[in-house]
Amino acid sequence: MNTEVSGGHRCTFVDEIPEHLLCVLCNFPSRDPQLSTCCGYNTCQNCLRDYKHSVQTKSATPITWFACPKCCRYDFNAYPNKMSNREIHNLLVLCTNTKVGCKWRGKLNQLKGHLESSNGCQFEMVECPRGCKVSASRSLIGYHVKSVCGKLVINCPHCLVRGEKHFIEGKHLEECSKLPVTCPNCDANISNKNLTEHKGVCPLEIITCNYGCNICMTRKDAEVHDRENVVLHLSVAKQKLCNSTKELELSKEVLAKVEGTLDTLKSNFARDITEVLSMIRLLAEQQREEHQKNKHNLQRQIGLYYQSLLLLQGIQVAPVILKLNQFSKYRRNNTRWYSTSFYTHCEGYKLCVCVMPRGNIATDEGRFVSVFIAVMQGPHDDKLAWPMQGAVRVILLNQLHSTDAEELRQSITLVLADTPLFPFTSTMRVTGNNKASMKTPLGLMSSTVIGTNMFIAMEELKRVTSTCQFLKNDCIFLKAEYFSSINEVGSAVLSASARLNTETINLDSPRFYRTPPQDVPSIWRKHDLDSPHSTRAWPVHHNSPGDDGKDAKIPETDTKL
């Protein structure tokens, strides 16, 4: 806490003060005088500090120089004047309590000791040393401390309880059990503790009749009153009994109403509870359905986002839409068309679709379009099971964007699975060391593909109706789907077959050649493979491993299969 005194010395001096010792700001004898270098006048240290702070506050910018408060010169500077300070402290002053009777006089530097010393000025006001916040002159403070201070510890004169004076004379006396008091009725002297008990037996205490006649009397006259007013007391008792009976009847009626209300509340509560439970079940069911719907939508959105991410990375995952442009050119030149590669699922098998627009010329005379599936070497083959399991369905799409039934007008499902009757070498893993592989611009793929020579007849492909058109602007669209299990294939294909009468090919049956190989069981050789109406799927062997172009011609050895 700052205890500095602002301004000069404000005490009464015996002699007149020389002008050079006065502060030019407060006009009192300087306290800690500061001598100015410009005019030689003194200022108090605190006055000079307040002056500089006031000037700085009024200025918007920092000030590094100040004008002299006496001569207003801007080369003002000040330093402590010890000579003037010593001269001021040797001046004679009177005690600050001169007006109340103190006769002391002495030097200024002795005034503080005179006022603060215990043997000094007896007229100086000091606080009680016990902390009761009372101030008195030093001559009277001793009496205050010994006799009247509230913090003085004393004993109760009645019960000898010890405590501070303000507590004993205040709250304690109001509750002291041994404090003598006088009965207000009979003037008997009793202790404060027994006053309440005495009032219960005092003969002069005013009481009311015990039988309810509302007559007041002293306790000593109550017996005479009861004896003289028997009839009155009986009538009062009878009246009270009648009133009690009526109140009992009213209470019974109220109780009956309360019971009825309670029953109604119980029934309403049970009904409300039933309604609330039904509403809770309904809301829970709605929330469950909404949760399932949101979950399905979220999964669908995640799948779409993931699909978009894969597309941005140049990766296609089934189901994919494939477009074959310049169909007539491929058919006229009798060349194969290879689709862009795609994956069966995330980190799955790598496949591509091969289309022969003229089909098998040797057996079908170019009346059908052939479609095949080829397994390619993929980056995730080390983590996959081989031979490849699952099924691939290729769908020819309707380009008129009509109903779903028209859109799935033509499809073929190829089940790629390994069976004990006939192992599919075309679903084996493709490696660089495998002789049954070929290099293409798409990458390394199997030289044996699986599909059908009679995917769709050219006559039906070129047919245009009001609701269906497969070949439009010399291009067709194929959709490739992948199923991880035979059960999924069965449900999807059977439902499509029932609605659309689409062709389904199950490659669990043996592969067929124009001349069946000797290791095929005889039961499968009975089928007429030369029949143009045969819909069996057979593999096509590419005998030229170097055939790596999309427009490569089919060798004559292929057309004889």
C-alpha positions in Angstrom: 0.0 0.0 0.0 1.3 3.5 -0.9 1.8 5.5 2.3 3.5 8.5 0.7 2.0 11.9 1.7 1.3 14.2 -1.3 2.4 17.9 -1.1 4.7 19.7 1.4 4.8 19.8 5.2 1.4 21.1 6.5 2.3 21.6 10.1 2.5 24.9 12.1 5.9 26.5 12.0 7.1 28.9 14.7 9.1 31.2 12.4 8.3 32.4 8.8 9.5 30.1 6.1 12.0 31.4 3.5 10.7 31.5 0.0 13.4 29.3 -1.5 12.2 26.4 0.8 8.6 26.6 -0.4 7.4 24.3 -3.2 6.4 26.2 -6.3 3.4 23.8 -6.9 1.8 23.4 -3.4 3.3 26.5 -1.7 4.2 24.5 1.4 7.7 23.7 2.8 9.0 21.2 0.3 8.9 17.5 1.2 12.0 15.8 -0.3 12.8 19.0 -2.2 13.9 18.8 -5.9 16.0 21.7 -7.2 15.2 22.9 -10.7 18.3 23.6 -12.9 16.7 26.5 -14.8 15.5 28.9 -12.0 16.8 27.3 -8.8 13.4 26.9 -7.1 12.4 23.8 -5.1 9.5 21.5 -5.7 8.2 18.5 -3.7 9.1 15.1 -5.1 5.5 14.0 -5.1 4.3 17.3 -6.5 6.8 17.1 -9.4 5.7 13.5 -10.1 2.0 14.5 -10.2 2.8 17.4 -12.4 4.6 15.3 -15.0 1.8 12.7 -14.9 -0.9 15.4 -15.5 1.0 16.8 -18.5 1.6 13.3 -19.9 -2.1 12.4 -19.6 -3.3 15.5 -21.5 -0.9 14.8 -24.4 -1.8 12.3 -27.2 1.8 11.4 -27.8 4.6 10.4 -25.3 6.5 13.4 -23.8 10.2 13.2 -23.1 10.6 16.9 -21.9 8.6 19.1 -19.6 8.3 22.9 -19.0 9.4 24.3 -15.7 6.4 24.9 -13.5 8.0 28.2 -12.3 9.7 29.8 -15.3 8.1 27.6 -18.1 11.5 26.9 -19.7 11.7 23.7 -21.7 15.3 22.8 -20.6 13.8 22.0 -17.2 15.5 19.4 -15.1 15.5 18.7 -11.3 17.6 16.8 -8.8 17.4 16.2 -5.0 18.3 19.2 -2.9 19.8 17.7 0.3 20.8 21.1 1.7 17.3 22.5 1.5 15.9 19.2 2.9 18.3 19.5 5.9 17.4 23.2 6.4 13.6 22.4 6.4 13.9 19.6 8.9 15.7 21.9 11.4 12.8 24.4 11.4 10.8 24.8 14.7 7.2 23.5 14.6 4.3 23.2 17.0 2.6 19.9 17.8 -0.4 19.1 15.6 -2.5 18.8 18.8 -1.8 22.3 20.0 -5.5 23.3 19.6 -6.5 20.5 22.1 -3.9 21.5 24.7 -0.4 20.1 23.8 2.3 22.7 24.5 5.2 20.8 22.7 7.4 22.6 20.2 10.6 21.4 18.5 12.3 20.7 15.2 10.4 19.2 12.3 12.4 16.0 12.3 11.4 15.5 16.0 7.7 15.8 15.4 7.1 12.3 14.2 8.8 10.8 17.3 6.7 13.1 19.5 3.4 11.9 18.0 4.2 8.2 17.8 6.1 7.6 21.0 4.1 6.0 23.9 5.5 8.7 26.2 5.0 11.4 23.7 1.9 13.5 23.0 -0.9 12.6 25.3 -3.5 14.3 23.1 -2.7 12.2 20.0 -5.6 9.9 18.9 -4.7 6.2 18.9 -6.7 3.0 18.3 -7.5 0.4 21.0 -4.7 -2.2 21.1 -7.4 -4.9 21.6 -8.8 -4.3 18.1 -12.3 -3.0 19.0 -11.8 -0.2 16.5 -12.4 2.5 19.1 -10.0 5.6 18.9 -9.2 7.8 22.0 -6.5 10.1 23.1 -3.3 8.5 24.5 -4.2 9.7 28.0 -7.6 8.0 28.0 -6.8 4.8 26.0 -5.5 3.1 29.1 -8.8 3.5 30.9 -10.7 2.3 27.9 -8.6 -0.9 27.7 -8.9 -1.8 31.3 -12.6 -0.9 31.9 -14.9 -0.4 28.9 -13.3 -2.1 25.9 -15.7 -4.5 24.3 -12.9 -7.0 23.8 -12.2 -7.1 27.6 -12.6 -10.7 29.0 -14.9 -10.7 32.1 -17.1 -13.3 34.0 -20.9 -13.3 34.1 -21.9 -12.1 37.6 -24.6 -14.8 37.9 -23.3 -18.0 36.3 -19.5 -17.2 36.2 -19.4 -17.9 32.4 -16.2 -16.2 31.0 -16.3 -14.2 27.7 -15.7 -10.9 26.1 -17.5 -7.9 27.6 -19.8 -7.2 24.7 -21.0 -10.8 24.6 -21.5 -11.2 28.3 -23.5 -7.9 28.7 -25.5 -8.5 25.5 -26.6 -11.9 24.3 -25.5 -13.9 27.3 -27.6 -12.0 29.8 -30.7 -12.5 27.7 -30.2 -16.3 27.9 -28.4 -16.7 31.4 -30.3 -19.4 33.3 -29.3 -17.9 36.7 -30.3 -14.4 36.0 -32.9 -13.4 38.8 -36.3 -12.2 37.4 -39.6 -11.2 38.9 -42.9 -12.9 38.0 -45.1 -10.4 36.2 -48.3 -11.8 38.0 -47.3 -12.6 41.6 -44.0 -10.6 41.9 -42.2 -13.7 43.0 -38.3 -13.7 42.6 -37.2 -16.7 40.5 -34.4 -17.5 38.1 -34.7 -17.0 34.4 -34.5 -20.8 33.9 -37.6 -21.5 36.1 -39.8 -18.6 34.8 -41.6 -20.7 32.2 -42.3 -23.5 34.7 -43.5 -21.0 37.3 -46.0 -19.5 34.8 -47.6 -22.9 34.5 -48.5 -23.0 38.3 -48.7 -19.3 39.2 -52.1 -18.8 40.9 -52.5 -15.3 39.5 -51.8 -16.3 35.8 -54.8 -15.5 33.6 -56.2 -18.6 31.9 -59.2 -19.6 29.7 -61.9 -22.1 30.7 -60.9 -25.6 30.0 -64.5 -26.6 28.8 -64.6 -24.0 26.0 -67.0 -21.4 27.4 -64.3 -18.7 26.6 -64.4 -17.1 30.1 -61.1 -15.8 31.3 -60.1 -16.0 35.0 -57.1 -16.5 37.3 -55.9 -20.0 38.0 -57.0 -19.9 41.6 -60.6 -19.1 40.6 -60.9 -21.9 37.9 -62.2 -24.5 40.4 -65.0 -22.2 41.6 -65.9 -21.4 38.0 -66.1 -25.1 37.0 -68.4 -25.9 39.9 -70.8 -23.0 39.3 -71.1 -23.5 35.4 -71.7 -27.3 35.0 -74.9 -26.8 32.9 -73.2 -24.3 30.7 -70.2 -26.6 30.2 -72.5 -29.6 29.3 -74.3 -27.5 26.7 -71.0 -26.4 25.2 -69.8 -30.1 25.2 -73.1 -31.2 23.4 -72.7 -28.5 20.8 -69.1 -29.5 20.2 -70.2 -33.2 19.8 -72.9 -32.2 17.3 -70.3 -30.2 15.4 -67.9 -33.1 15.5 -70.6 -35.5 14.1 -71.3 -33.1 11.2 -67.6 -32.7 10.5 -67.3 -36.5 10.5 -70.1 -36.9 7.9 -68.6 -34.2 5.8 -65.2 -36.0 6.0 -66.8 -39.2 4.9 -68.4 -37.5 1.9 -65.1 -35.9 1.0 -63.3 -39.2 1.5 -65.8 -40.9 -0.9 -65.3 -38.2 -3.5 -61.5 -38.6 -3.1 -61.8 -42.3 -3.5 -63.9 -41.9 -6.6 -61.5 -39.4 -8.0 -58.6 -41.7 -7.1 -60.3 -44.6 -9.0 -60.8 -42.3 -12.0 -57.2 -41.2 -11.8 -56.1 -44.8 -11.6 -58.1 -45.8 -14.7 -57.0 -42.7 -16.6 -53.4 -43.4 -15.5 -53.6 -47.0 -16.7 -55.1 -45.8 -20.0 -52.5 -43.1 -20.4 -49.7 -45.6 -19.6 -51.0 -48.0 -22.2 -51.2 -45.2 -24.8 -47.7 -43.9 -23.9 -46.3 -47.5 -24.1 -48.0 -48.0 -27.5 -46.6 -44.6 -28.7 -43.2 -45.5 -27.4 -43.3 -48.8 -29.2 -44.5 -47.0 -32.4 -41.8 -44.4 -32.1 -39.2 -47.1 -31.4 -40.4 -49.0 -34.5 -40.4 -45.8 -36.6 -37.0 -44.9 -35.4 -35.8 -48.5 -36.0 -37.1 -48.3 -39.6 -35.7 -44.8 -40.1 -32.4 -46.0 -38.7 -32.4 -49.0 -41.1 -33.3 -46.7 -43.9 -30.6 -44.2 -43.0 -28.1 -47.0 -42.6 -29.0 -48.4 -46.0 -28.8 -44.9 -47.6 -25.5 -44.3 -45.8 -24.1 -47.6 -47.0 -25.3 -46.8 -50.5 -23.7 -43.3 -50.4 -20.5 -44.8 -49.0 -20.5 -47.3 -51.9 -21.1 -44.5 -54.4 -18.4 -42.3 -52.9 -16.0 -45.2 -52.9 -17.0 -46.1 -56.5 -16.3 -42.4 -57.4 -13.0 -42.5 -55.7 -12.0 -45.6 -57.6 -13.1 -44.0 -60.9 -10.9 -41.0 -60.1 -8.0 -43.4 -59.7 -8.9 -45.0 -63.0 -10.2 -48.2 -61.5 -13.6 -49.7 -62.4 -15.4 -52.1 -60.1 -18.4 -54.3 -61.1 -21.1 -53.6 -61.9 -19.7 -51.6 -64.9 -21.3 -50.2 -68.1 -19.2 -50.9 -71.2 -19.7 -49.2 -74.6 -18.8 -50.8 -78.0 -18.5 -48.1 -80.7 -18.3 -48.7 -84.4 -20.0 -52.0 -84.2 -20.4 -52.3 -88.0 -16.7 -51.8 -88.5 -15.8 -54.6 -86.1 -18.4 -56.9 -87.8 -17.3 -55.9 -91.3 -13.6 -56.5 -90.5 -14.4 -59.6 -88.4 -12.2 -58.4 -85.5 -12.6 -58.8 -81.8 -13.4 -56.0 -79.4 -11.9 -55.9 -75.9 -13.5 -53.8 -73.1 -11.5 -51.8 -70.6 -10.4 -54.0 -67.6 -12.5 -54.0 -64.4 -12.4 -55.7 -61.0 -15.1 -58.0 -59.6 -14.9 -56.1 -56.3 -12.6 -54.0 -54.3 -9.1 -55.7 -54.5 -10.8 -58.5 -56.4 -10.3 -60.4 -59.7 -9.3 -58.5 -62.8 -11.5 -59.3 -65.9 -12.4 -57.9 -69.3 -15.2 -58.6 -71.8 -14.4 -59.8 -75.3 -17.1 -59.4 -78.1 -17.0 -61.0 -81.5 -19.6 -59.1 -83.6 -19.7 -61.8 -86.3 -19.7 -64.7 -83.8 -18.6 -68.2 -84.9 -18.6 -68.0 -88.7 -17.9 -71.7 -89.1 -21.0 -72.8 -87.2 -23.4 -69.9 -87.2 -22.5 -68.2 -90.5 -22.3 -64.8 -88.7 -25.9 -64.8 -87.6 -25.0 -64.4 -83.9 -22.9 -62.1 -81.7 -20.4 -63.9 -79.4 -19.5 -62.7 -75.9 -16.7 -64.0 -73.7 -15.1 -63.2 -70.3 -11.3 -63.2 -69.9 -9.4 -63.4 -66.6 -6.4 -61.0 -66.5 -3.4 -60.7 -64.3 -4.3 -58.3 -61.4 -2.3 -56.6 -58.6 -4.3 -58.4 -55.9 -3.9 -62.0 -57.2 -1.7 -63.0 -54.3 -4.5 -62.4 -51.8 -7.2 -64.2 -53.8 -8.3 -67.8 -54.0 -7.7 -69.7 -57.2 -9.4 -71.1 -59.3 -11.6 -68.1 -59.4 -15.0 -68.5 -57.7 -18.3 -66.8 -58.3 -20.3 -65.7 -61.4 -20.2 -63.0 -64.0 -23.4 -61.9 -65.8 -23.2 -59.8 -69.0 -26.3 -57.9 -69.9 -27.1 -56.2 -73.2 -28.9 -52.9 -72.4 -31.8 -51.3 -74.1 -30.9 -47.8 -75.2 -34.4 -46.4 -75.2 -34.4 -46.0 -71.4 -37.7 -47.7 -70.9 -38.8 -49.9 -68.0 -36.4 -52.2 -66.2 -38.0 -55.3 -67.9 -37.1 -53.9 -71.3 -33.7 -52.7 -70.2 -32.7 -56.3 -69.2 -33.9 -57.7 -72.5 -30.9 -59.9 -73.2 -28.4 -61.3 -70.8 -26.2 -64.3 -70.2 -24.8 -65.5 -66.8 -21.5 -67.3 -66.7 -20.8 -69.3 -63.5 -17.0 -69.4 -63.1 -16.4 -72.3 -60.7 -14.2 -75.3 -60.4 -16.0 -78.7 -60.5 -14.8 -82.3 -60.1 -16.3 -83.3 -63.5 -14.3 -80.8 -65.5 -11.7 -78.3 -64.1 -11.8 -74.9 -65.8 -8.4 -73.9 -66.8 -9.7 -70.5 -67.9 -10.4 -69.5 -64.3 -6.9 -70.3 -63.2 -4.5 -67.5 -62.2 -2.7 -65.7 -65.0 1.0 -65.5 -64.6 3.9 -64.6 -67.0 5.2 -68.2 -66.8 1.8 -69.6 -67.8 1.7 -70.8 -71.4 -2.1 -70.3 -71.5 -1.6 -66.5 -71.3 -1.2 -63.7 -73.8 0.0 -60.1 -73.8 -2.5 -57.3 -74.7 -2.5 -53.5 -74.4 -4.8 -54.1 -71.4 -2.3 -56.3 -69.7 -1.5 -60.0 -69.4 -4.7 -62.1 -69.8 -5.7 -65.7 -70.1 -5.7 -67.1 -73.7 -8.7 -69.2 -72.8 -12.0 -67.2 -72.4 -15.4 -68.4 -71.3 -18.7 -67.3 -72.9 -21.2 -68.2 -75.6 -21.0 -68.0 -79.4 -24.8 -67.2 -79.6 -25.2 -64.3 -77.2 -27.9 -62.7 -79.4 -29.0 -63.1 -83.0 -28.1 -60.2 -85.4 -31.7 -60.1 -86.5 -32.9 -59.4 -82.9 -30.0 -57.0 -82.3 -31.0 -54.8 -85.2 -34.7 -55.0 -84.5 -36.1 -51.6 -83.5 -39.5 -51.2 -81.7 -41.2 -48.3 -79.9 -39.8 -49.6 -76.6 -36.6 -51.4 -77.3 -33.5 -50.7 -79.4 -30.2 -52.5 -78.6 -28.1 -51.1 -81.5 -28.2 -47.3 -81.8 -25.8 -44.9 -83.5 -23.6 -48.0 -84.4 -22.9 -48.8 -80.7 -24.1 -51.2 -78.1 -23.9 -51.0 -74.2 -23.1 -54.0 -72.1 -23.4 -54.3 -68.3 -21.1 -56.7 -66.4 -22.1 -57.8 -62.9 -20.3 -60.1 -60.5 -21.8 -62.4 -57.8 -19.6 -63.9 -55.1 -21.6 -67.0 -54.5 -23.8 -69.4 -56.5 -26.8 -68.7 -54.3 -26.7 -65.0 -55.3 -26.5 -66.0 -58.9 -29.5 -68.3 -58.5 -31.8 -65.7 -56.9 -30.9 -62.9 -59.4 -30.9 -65.0 -62.5 -34.0 -67.0 -61.7 -36.0 -63.8 -61.0 -34.7 -62.3 -64.3 -35.5 -65.4 -66.2 -39.0 -65.6 -64.9 -39.7 -62.0 -65.9 -37.8 -61.7 -69.1 -37.2 -65.2 -70.4 -33.5 -64.4 -70.5 -30.9 -67.1 -71.4 -28.7 -68.4 -68.5 -25.6 -70.5 -69.0 -24.2 -72.4 -66.0 -20.5 -73.3 -66.5 -20.6 -76.0 -63.9 -21.5 -78.2 -66.9 -18.5 -79.3 -69.0 -16.9 -77.2 -71.7 -17.9 -78.1 -75.3 -15.7 -78.2 -78.4 -16.7 -78.9 -82.0 -14.9 -82.1 -81.5 -15.4 -83.1 -77.9 -12.1 -84.0 -76.2 -11.7 -87.6 -75.1 -11.6 -86.8 -71.3 -15.1 -85.4 -71.4 -17.6 -88.0 -70.1 -19.7 -89.6 -72.8 -22.9 -88.3 -71.2 -21.9 -84.8 -72.3 -21.0 -85.8 -75.9 -24.6 -86.7 -76.7 -25.5 -83.0 -77.1 -25.6 -81.7 -80.7 -22.8 -79.2 -80.6 -23.1 -78.5 -84.3 -26.7 -77.4 -83.9 -27.2 -73.6 -84.6 -29.7 -73.6 -81.7 -27.2 -74.8 -79.2 -26.8 -72.3 -76.3 -24.0 -74.1 -74.5 -21.0 -72.0 -73.4 -17.6 -73.1 -74.6 -14.1 -71.6 -74.2 -12.3 -70.0 -77.1 -8.6 -70.7 -77.4 -6.4 -67.9 -78.8 -3.6 -69.7 -80.5 -1.6 -66.5 -81.1 -0.2 -65.3 -77.7 1.2 -62.2 -79.4 -2.3 -61.0 -80.4 -2.4 -57.9 -78.2 -4.5 -55.4 -80.2 -8.1 -54.5 -79.7 -8.8 -54.9 -83.4 -6.9 -58.1 -83.9 -8.4 -60.6 -86.4 -9.7 -63.9 -85.2 -7.5 -66.7 -86.6 -9.1 -69.4 -88.7 -8.3 -71.9 -86.0 -10.7 -69.9 -83.7 -13.6 -69.9 -86.1 -13.5 -73.7 -86.3 -14.2 -74.1 -82.6 
